[in-house]
Structure formats: C-alpha cells, structure tokens
Amino acid sequence: MKAAAITAVLSVASGGSAVLGGASSSAPPAAAPSSRPCALPARPGVEMSEGFPAAPNPAYARSTGTLRALVLFVDFPDAPAHGSARARYEEFFPAVSRWYARASYGRLRYQPVPVLRYLRMPRPFSGYGIARGYGWNTHRAMMRDLAAVAAAQHIPLRGYDLVDVIATPNAGPPADETVLSVTWTGATAATSADGARLDRVSVIYGHDQAGFRVLAHENGHILGLPDLYAVDDFRRTDALAGQWDTMSLDWGLQGDLFAWHKWRLGWLADAQLACLTGPGSRRIRLAPLEEGGGTKAVVVPSGRSAAYVVEARTTRGNDAQGCTEGVLVYRVRTDVESGNGPVTVADAHPASSACDFSSASFNSLNDAPFRTGESFTDRAAGLTVRVLSRDADGGWRVEVTRDH
C-alpha cells in the first residue's frame, strides 16, 4: 500500500505491523566500497535494504549513543484502561533498555521518558478502523488526534528520537488472535500546535506473546532494520530466518540480532569481522555473538547484492532462552525487500527440529547451527565452512574456504 511517496510494508513478525520507511539504515555513512568490500551498498528503491547506506537516512533514528524515547499511553472511550499506566510501562521497561544495551554492547543507551497516565483518545477504538496491517489514513487520523490530546495536556513532543505509543491492552482483540502492533517512520504523521512532528512512532497493542520484545522488534524498524519473516505467507518464516533474530520472530527463543545487523547499526567495528573477497582459506576463532569483544563474524560477498555470514551463537545474553548453540551460516540479500526474505539461514539439520516447546510450528530452524565436525557448502558460490572445534570460553574455530 502507498501513501504519497512513502511505501508501507506489512509486518507480522510480532503478529502484524506496518512499516513506513526508506531504503537504508541509520548506520554511520559507509566509506567507499573499495575500502569496505564486505559492506555491501544499499540498493536504491529496495524497501529497507540490508545494505549499507551512502549516508544516514533521516527517516530512521540514531543507532549509537543515547536514544530518547517518549512513551505515551492511550485508551479509548469504548476501551477505557483497567490498569495503571505505570503497570503497563513496567511490562516493557527497563527490559527494553537492557535488551538494547546487551545487543549493542553498550553502544546504544535507550532512555525512555514516560508520561505515566493514560491519554484518552477522542474517538472510540472501533471508530478508527484499526485492523491488522492498518493503513496510512488510519494511522494519520490517530496521530493527529494524539498530537491534539498531547498539546491540550501540555505534553511536549520535541526533543525525542522516537515515540512509543502503548495502548491499553483491552483495546481490540487479544494478541493471540491478531496482533495490531505497528511502526511508522519516514513520514510526518502529525504536527503539534508548536510545530513538533509526531513521527518515528511504534504503536503497541494487547499483551503480545513476545512480551517486551515486541517493542524491541518494532523499534528495530525505526533503526532501519527490515522484517525477516515472509509477509506473503507467515508459515514460510521458518524456512527463512526462523527464531535467530528478533526482526524475524520476536517471540522466538534466540532473541538477539544477527551480526550483520549489529554491524550495520554501528555496534560492531569493521575489525570485528573477517572479510573474504577472493580465493583462499582462513581459520578463524569466532567469539560468541552475545558477548563483547573478539571476531564476531566472517563475511563472504557474492556479487554486489549478496553475502554469506558465519557467526557463533550461544545461550547467553539476549539468547539465554535458546536451547542450541553452534555456528550459524546465513545469506544476506540487499536486493530483497523487507518481508520478502532478505536473510535466509542455512539449516545444518534439515531432517530434525529442536526446542519444540517454543512454538507450535516454528522450530525447524532451531537446530540450524553447525557443530564440531560439520560443514556447509555452496558450490555455486564456491564456499565451504568447516567447524573445527569449540573452546572453553564458548568460541568456535572455523575454516572458511572460498574457491573463487
């Protein structure tokens, strides 16, 4: 769906959300490709391309330093809040701030600024036409009303990098029936009386099965990250990225972000990734992604629009709920739009699944990591990855060979 010149992409990783955005992330400007051959450039015209931008995109928020988030709570005449705004706030914070601190190795400080009372919207919930994947007109009407309510209650909208709007959970159907959570960025949704824009907005509904991580996922869009599940058929998600990144299944067991995303966001330095651009073989120790320091990934580009990434995942940090560990291999495409599978994980054990208790059907990639003695080969790409051993500190030694 489109509004003006902005493209909306349906997102259902947390059940159902919509994203308005540009084609690149908010990562620091990329140097010339010749000096960063593995930092694939973003593809113009590709919705939330997985590539590196030539310059920061103003549609997205900063991804390092301090991120100030205004947190507003809303209810409706036909869905008045039953609990306190503080109790609703505590469903998400400080957990979201801690999640981003761990994921970014302390490079992103998420600072929520809550207004701890419910703001009554002037129209009933049923009057806005809020439904799964609701469109620009509905969002614009809501944001205009919210800006007016905020102005009437002397709530300033200036000075924030993003806005989290958290609705009373009794507004709309239960989240296990349909999740309405949504993110909009890259468009001026509304302007307050003092001229402040109400933009970069995540709206959270219901009690999502992801808990606080539904907000981590939605805010990931405001940082420029795409949806990794399949918008056309949610069941295909388990053949794409599974539960290995919160931009895929935010309620999955492995709750961190891929090394590729952390690199794009400026949370990993170039020196923490090994880049293989030509024939040869290298033996590398991969430090656990969930902890700071060390080499985090091997990147093997294949043309200007694709690359394989090899990283080590353990049950630590944001992945503490996982039940498998090992070396994860996945392919990144910069020419594939958000929600169409820009990242696909290679399954080391396609005939089996793991952590079957984690969901009814999204567990076939839970045992995707390769372990000692196992290997991955893509003959067309001329790539072979062999897992050699694991050390006492949780790191994995791999041999990566490129034929051409």
LINLIN-V115840 format. One record per residue. PHI is phi in radians with two decimals (999 if undefined). D_LAST is the distance of its C-alpha to the last C-alpha in Angstrom with 1 decimal. Layout:
phi=PHI d_last=D_LAST
phi=PHI d_last=D_LAST
This chain:
phi=999 d_last=41.5
phi=-2.30 d_last=42.0
phi=-2.38 d_last=44.6
phi=0.93 d_last=45.0
phi=-1.81 d_last=41.5
phi=-1.78 d_last=40.1
phi=-1.71 d_last=38.1
phi=-1.72 d_last=39.0
phi=-2.06 d_last=36.6
phi=-1.18 d_last=38.2
phi=-2.19 d_last=37.2
phi=-2.26 d_last=38.4
phi=-1.06 d_last=36.5
phi=-1.84 d_last=39.9
phi=1.96 d_last=41.6
phi=3.06 d_last=41.8
phi=-2.60 d_last=41.2
phi=-2.16 d_last=40.5
phi=-2.23 d_last=38.5
phi=-1.92 d_last=39.0
phi=-2.80 d_last=36.3
phi=-1.65 d_last=34.0
phi=-1.90 d_last=30.3
phi=-2.61 d_last=29.2
phi=-1.61 d_last=30.1
phi=-1.64 d_last=32.5
phi=-1.07 d_last=30.0
phi=-0.99 d_last=30.6
phi=-0.96 d_last=29.4
phi=-1.39 d_last=25.7
phi=-1.29 d_last=24.9
phi=-0.98 d_last=23.0
phi=-0.91 d_last=19.5
phi=-1.12 d_last=18.3
phi=-1.63 d_last=20.0
phi=-2.38 d_last=18.8
phi=-1.11 d_last=15.3
phi=-1.61 d_last=15.3
phi=-1.49 d_last=18.8
phi=-1.01 d_last=18.1
phi=-1.23 d_last=21.2
phi=-1.10 d_last=23.8
phi=-1.59 d_last=24.1
phi=-1.01 d_last=27.6
phi=1.46 d_last=29.9
phi=-1.65 d_last=28.1
phi=-1.05 d_last=30.6
phi=0.91 d_last=29.7
phi=-0.95 d_last=26.0
phi=-1.36 d_last=23.9
phi=-1.46 d_last=22.5
phi=-1.55 d_last=24.0
phi=-1.37 d_last=26.9
phi=-1.31 d_last=27.7
phi=-2.73 d_last=31.1
phi=-1.02 d_last=33.1
phi=-1.65 d_last=34.4
phi=-1.13 d_last=38.2
phi=-1.20 d_last=38.3
phi=-1.90 d_last=36.9
phi=-1.47 d_last=38.5
phi=-1.08 d_last=37.4
phi=-2.00 d_last=35.1
phi=-2.32 d_last=36.1
phi=1.44 d_last=39.6
phi=-1.69 d_last=42.6
phi=-1.92 d_last=42.5
phi=-1.63 d_last=46.1
phi=-2.05 d_last=46.7
phi=-1.31 d_last=50.0
phi=-2.01 d_last=50.9
phi=-2.01 d_last=53.5
phi=-2.10 d_last=55.2
phi=-2.24 d_last=56.7
phi=-2.35 d_last=58.9
phi=-2.38 d_last=60.8
phi=-0.99 d_last=64.4
phi=-1.68 d_last=63.6
phi=-2.59 d_last=61.4
phi=-1.21 d_last=63.0
phi=-1.13 d_last=61.3
phi=-1.66 d_last=62.7
phi=-2.01 d_last=61.3
phi=-1.51 d_last=61.0
phi=-1.13 d_last=58.2
phi=-1.10 d_last=57.8
phi=-1.10 d_last=57.1
phi=-1.14 d_last=54.5
phi=-1.04 d_last=53.0
phi=-1.26 d_last=52.7
phi=-1.19 d_last=50.6
phi=-2.05 d_last=47.8
phi=-2.21 d_last=48.6
phi=-1.49 d_last=47.9
phi=-1.03 d_last=45.2
phi=-1.11 d_last=43.0
phi=-1.07 d_last=43.3
phi=-1.18 d_last=42.4
phi=-1.06 d_last=39.4
phi=-1.17 d_last=38.0
phi=-1.10 d_last=38.9
phi=-1.20 d_last=36.9
phi=-1.09 d_last=33.9
phi=-1.65 d_last=33.7
phi=1.01 d_last=34.6
phi=1.46 d_last=37.7
phi=-1.44 d_last=36.2
phi=-2.14 d_last=37.9
phi=-1.86 d_last=41.6
phi=-1.57 d_last=42.9
phi=-1.98 d_last=46.6
phi=-1.34 d_last=48.5
phi=-2.16 d_last=51.8
phi=-1.52 d_last=53.8
phi=-1.85 d_last=57.0
phi=-1.49 d_last=58.5
phi=-2.71 d_last=60.6
phi=-1.40 d_last=60.0
phi=-1.71 d_last=60.2
phi=-1.41 d_last=61.9
phi=-1.24 d_last=60.3
phi=-1.29 d_last=62.9
phi=-1.96 d_last=61.8
phi=-1.17 d_last=61.6
phi=-0.96 d_last=58.2
phi=-1.15 d_last=58.9
phi=-1.46 d_last=59.7
phi=-1.51 d_last=56.2
phi=1.32 d_last=54.5
phi=-1.32 d_last=51.9
phi=-2.55 d_last=49.7
phi=-0.99 d_last=46.2
phi=1.24 d_last=43.8
phi=-1.04 d_last=46.9
phi=-1.61 d_last=46.4
phi=-1.05 d_last=46.9
phi=-1.08 d_last=50.7
phi=-1.13 d_last=51.4
phi=-1.08 d_last=49.4
phi=-1.08 d_last=51.0
phi=-1.09 d_last=54.5
phi=-1.11 d_last=54.0
phi=-1.21 d_last=52.6
phi=-1.10 d_last=55.5
phi=-1.12 d_last=58.0
phi=-1.15 d_last=56.4
phi=-1.07 d_last=56.4
phi=-1.17 d_last=60.1
phi=-1.12 d_last=60.9
phi=-1.08 d_last=59.2
phi=-1.13 d_last=61.1
phi=-1.11 d_last=64.4
phi=-1.77 d_last=63.8
phi=1.03 d_last=62.8
phi=-1.74 d_last=59.2
phi=-1.27 d_last=57.1
phi=-1.84 d_last=53.6
phi=-1.43 d_last=52.5
phi=1.51 d_last=50.4
phi=-2.13 d_last=48.0
phi=-1.49 d_last=44.2
phi=-2.78 d_last=44.5
phi=-2.25 d_last=47.2
phi=-1.80 d_last=47.4
phi=-1.88 d_last=50.0
phi=-1.97 d_last=51.0
phi=-1.48 d_last=53.4
phi=-0.99 d_last=56.0
phi=-1.17 d_last=54.5
phi=-1.53 d_last=57.3
phi=-1.51 d_last=56.3
phi=1.55 d_last=54.7
phi=-1.24 d_last=53.7
phi=-1.00 d_last=52.4
phi=-1.12 d_last=48.7
phi=-1.34 d_last=48.1
phi=-1.66 d_last=49.3
phi=-2.79 d_last=47.4
phi=-1.69 d_last=45.8
phi=-1.79 d_last=46.6
phi=-0.97 d_last=44.8
phi=-2.63 d_last=43.3
phi=-2.29 d_last=41.6
phi=-2.27 d_last=42.1
phi=-2.64 d_last=40.6
phi=1.61 d_last=40.2
phi=-2.61 d_last=43.7
phi=-1.48 d_last=47.2
phi=-1.32 d_last=48.8
phi=-2.87 d_last=52.2
phi=-2.23 d_last=54.0
phi=-1.40 d_last=56.8
phi=-1.07 d_last=60.1
phi=-1.60 d_last=59.0
phi=1.56 d_last=55.9
phi=-1.30 d_last=53.3
phi=-1.57 d_last=50.5
phi=-1.73 d_last=49.9
phi=-2.40 d_last=46.1
phi=0.89 d_last=43.1
phi=-2.04 d_last=45.0
phi=-1.91 d_last=44.2
phi=-1.99 d_last=47.0
phi=-1.99 d_last=47.4
phi=-2.10 d_last=49.6
phi=1.13 d_last=50.9
phi=-1.84 d_last=50.1
phi=-1.25 d_last=46.4
phi=-1.14 d_last=45.0
phi=-1.34 d_last=42.4
phi=1.11 d_last=45.2
phi=-1.14 d_last=44.5
phi=-1.25 d_last=40.7
phi=-1.08 d_last=41.5
phi=-1.32 d_last=42.2
phi=-1.06 d_last=39.1
phi=-1.14 d_last=37.1
phi=-1.08 d_last=39.2
phi=-1.18 d_last=39.0
phi=-1.02 d_last=35.2
phi=-1.12 d_last=35.4
phi=-1.23 d_last=37.5
phi=-1.52 d_last=34.7
phi=1.79 d_last=32.4
phi=-1.57 d_last=30.6
phi=-1.50 d_last=30.3
phi=-1.31 d_last=31.5
phi=-1.85 d_last=28.9
phi=-1.55 d_last=31.1
phi=-1.68 d_last=31.6
phi=-1.24 d_last=34.6
phi=-1.43 d_last=35.1
phi=-2.74 d_last=35.5
phi=-0.97 d_last=35.8
phi=-1.16 d_last=35.4
phi=-1.31 d_last=31.7
phi=-0.97 d_last=31.2
phi=-1.27 d_last=30.8
phi=-1.77 d_last=27.7
phi=-1.86 d_last=26.2
phi=-1.95 d_last=26.7
phi=0.97 d_last=29.8
phi=-1.83 d_last=31.7
phi=-1.56 d_last=29.0
phi=-2.67 d_last=29.8
phi=-1.16 d_last=33.3
phi=-1.42 d_last=32.1
phi=-1.75 d_last=31.6
phi=-2.10 d_last=34.6
phi=-1.24 d_last=36.8
phi=-1.72 d_last=39.0
phi=-1.27 d_last=36.3
phi=-1.28 d_last=36.4
phi=-1.51 d_last=33.3
phi=-1.76 d_last=34.6
phi=-1.57 d_last=32.2
phi=-1.94 d_last=29.5
phi=-1.06 d_last=25.7
phi=-1.02 d_last=24.1
phi=-1.04 d_last=22.5
phi=-1.15 d_last=26.0
phi=-1.14 d_last=27.4
phi=-1.19 d_last=24.9
phi=-1.03 d_last=25.8
phi=-1.45 d_last=29.5
phi=1.46 d_last=29.4
phi=-1.55 d_last=30.1
phi=-2.05 d_last=27.1
phi=-1.44 d_last=26.2
phi=-0.94 d_last=22.8
phi=-1.16 d_last=23.3
phi=-1.60 d_last=23.5
phi=-2.21 d_last=19.9
phi=-1.61 d_last=16.8
phi=-2.00 d_last=14.0
phi=-1.93 d_last=10.3
phi=-1.91 d_last=8.7
phi=-2.50 d_last=6.0
phi=-1.03 d_last=4.7
phi=2.56 d_last=8.0
phi=-2.38 d_last=10.8
phi=-2.36 d_last=13.9
phi=-1.82 d_last=17.2
phi=-2.40 d_last=19.1
phi=-1.63 d_last=22.6
phi=-1.69 d_last=22.9
phi=-1.34 d_last=26.5
phi=-0.96 d_last=28.3
phi=-1.07 d_last=27.8
phi=-1.33 d_last=31.5
phi=-2.15 d_last=32.6
phi=-1.29 d_last=32.2
phi=1.52 d_last=30.3
phi=1.50 d_last=27.1
phi=-1.36 d_last=23.4
phi=-1.73 d_last=23.4
phi=-2.82 d_last=19.9
phi=-1.95 d_last=16.1
phi=-2.03 d_last=14.5
phi=-2.16 d_last=10.9
phi=-1.25 d_last=11.0
phi=-2.34 d_last=9.8
phi=1.41 d_last=11.5
phi=-1.52 d_last=15.0
phi=-2.16 d_last=16.7
phi=-2.57 d_last=14.9
phi=-2.75 d_last=13.7
phi=-1.61 d_last=14.0
phi=-2.21 d_last=16.6
phi=-2.12 d_last=17.8
phi=-2.51 d_last=21.4
phi=-1.85 d_last=24.4
phi=-2.06 d_last=27.6
phi=-2.29 d_last=31.0
phi=-1.59 d_last=34.5
phi=-2.32 d_last=35.6
phi=0.91 d_last=36.7
phi=-1.23 d_last=36.1
phi=-1.79 d_last=34.5
phi=-1.07 d_last=37.6
phi=-1.49 d_last=38.6
phi=-1.17 d_last=35.4
phi=-2.20 d_last=35.8
phi=-2.35 d_last=32.2
phi=-2.34 d_last=29.8
phi=2.62 d_last=26.3
phi=-1.77 d_last=22.7
phi=-1.67 d_last=22.1
phi=-2.11 d_last=18.8
phi=-2.55 d_last=18.9
phi=-1.95 d_last=17.2
phi=-1.86 d_last=18.7
phi=-2.12 d_last=19.3
phi=-1.54 d_last=21.0
phi=-1.80 d_last=22.2
phi=-2.00 d_last=24.2
phi=-1.33 d_last=27.8
phi=-0.89 d_last=29.7
phi=1.50 d_last=31.0
phi=-1.94 d_last=28.5
phi=1.62 d_last=25.8
phi=-1.21 d_last=23.6
phi=-2.27 d_last=22.6
phi=-2.23 d_last=22.0
phi=-1.58 d_last=22.2
phi=-1.39 d_last=20.6
phi=-1.66 d_last=23.6
phi=-1.21 d_last=23.4
phi=-2.38 d_last=26.7
phi=-1.14 d_last=27.2
phi=-1.55 d_last=30.4
phi=-2.43 d_last=32.2
phi=-2.33 d_last=33.2
phi=-2.64 d_last=34.7
phi=0.93 d_last=37.3
phi=-1.07 d_last=39.1
phi=-1.28 d_last=42.0
phi=-1.30 d_last=40.0
phi=-2.92 d_last=40.5
phi=-1.32 d_last=41.6
phi=-2.55 d_last=38.3
phi=-1.84 d_last=35.5
phi=-2.32 d_last=34.4
phi=-1.20 d_last=31.7
phi=-1.64 d_last=28.9
phi=-1.13 d_last=31.1
phi=-1.85 d_last=29.5
phi=-1.19 d_last=25.9
phi=-1.08 d_last=24.8
phi=-1.55 d_last=23.1
phi=-2.08 d_last=25.3
phi=-0.89 d_last=25.2
phi=1.57 d_last=23.8
phi=-1.71 d_last=22.0
phi=-2.55 d_last=18.4
phi=-2.16 d_last=16.3
phi=-2.40 d_last=13.4
phi=-2.19 d_last=11.9
phi=-1.13 d_last=10.3
phi=-1.10 d_last=9.8
phi=-1.47 d_last=7.9
phi=1.19 d_last=6.0
phi=-2.07 d_last=8.4
phi=-2.33 d_last=11.3
phi=-2.09 d_last=14.3
phi=-2.00 d_last=17.1
phi=-1.59 d_last=20.5
phi=-1.58 d_last=22.2
phi=-2.97 d_last=25.6
phi=-2.16 d_last=27.8
phi=-1.78 d_last=30.2
phi=-1.17 d_last=33.8
phi=-1.56 d_last=33.1
phi=1.63 d_last=31.1
phi=-1.42 d_last=27.6
phi=-2.14 d_last=24.7
phi=-1.73 d_last=22.3
phi=-2.24 d_last=18.8
phi=-2.06 d_last=15.7
phi=-1.97 d_last=12.5
phi=-2.09 d_last=9.3
phi=-2.10 d_last=5.7
phi=-1.43 d_last=3.8
phi=-2.65 d_last=0.0
